[in-house]
């Protein structure tokens, strides 16, 4: 029998061409070749159709998320293509080990915890807007979309918030700088500084636990044993990267869309109860985490196309969210659409553990913007998208102007002074 090879395509998710219009590129992939092969970054299969994406995501025994170093052929190489040197836990684990970690961590990322965090998110959103509301101009990414998730994430992890701007920039750069490039070495240094803060905090939290993630992890047990420092750092690495930049990207895309679509902006202002539905539709259309990698652990197939052990597979959440068989008229944003099957948080057991917090974050911040600066307008031609959207589909900056307004929160210089230490009822 003749081997049915997947079509070869010239596809690079980190290319400028893809970054200019990923929606057009993804739509074409779904239409022409929902499973294909690219020779870029050492070679990988590109999976874009919703059915095919879901199949790969759910078959964890064949398509591994694990990250084992050194990165040699045949070893699982994590969820990013090309592979990075940072290991994110529990995202880059496979079952059954993954399930033990997920069950243990679910307590810290539950819907109940998201509800407890809402007042803190509101306080950070109010404080951030207060810093520029009297000026009538701001950068919606640097001063708000980046700021609130960064403050919340550092607060939850248990790190000082004084240097949030420095750390937010390090996380942003990590998202849009492809590994394997000279620039990435500098990015690694910046992110490494942040993880060094985590490392230094661990012994203090072991001795005197608080209500933050580092404290939680120092007390967490897997198979009856407390986890080690390296694993604590790896969990915090995933939390920081996922908590900061993905939500920032979603905010920025929503701000840009509402700048161009005044009727939808007016609806969200007049019907604030629509904001949660809008959040889900923005997630579908603007999918912040564009794609993830897998490693083939045994000879198998995807949609009839054979794949071999050691090969890499890129599954595109962004493309799956544009599949017309699942989402009719997918290139139209419709707040009344049924979005329950959207893949922005992933599919299967690795679905984003922080999704409840991210949804709450989005609802609070967008509502604050529409309430306090409802007439904001982006400065024409000033917004700058990430130079590569192959990992996170986001913006570097987004200058805007609006009618000035009054401050409404407490007059404190540092957001870290707003609230007492985090104490979650777990």
ABEGO torsion letter per residue (X at the ends): XBBBBBBBBBBBAABAAAAABAAAAAAAAAAABABBBBABGGEBBBBABAAAAAAAAABAAABBABBBOBBBBGBBAEABOBBBABBBOAABBBOAAAAAAAAAAAAAABAAAAAAAAAAAAAAAAAAAAAAAAAGBBBAAAAAAAAAAAAAAAAAAGBBAAAAAAAAAAAAAAAABBBGBAAAAAAAAAAAAAAAAAAAAAAAAAABBBABAAAAAAABBBGGBBBBAAAAAAAAAAAAAAAAAAAAAAAAAAAAAAAABAAAAAAAAABAAAAAAAAAAAAAAABABABBBBBBABBBBBGGBBBBBGBBBBBBAAAAAABAAABBGAABBBAABBAAABAAAEBEAABBAAAAAAAAAAAAAAAAAAAABAABBBBBGABBBBABAAABBBBABBBBBBBBBBBABBBBABAAAABBBBBBBX
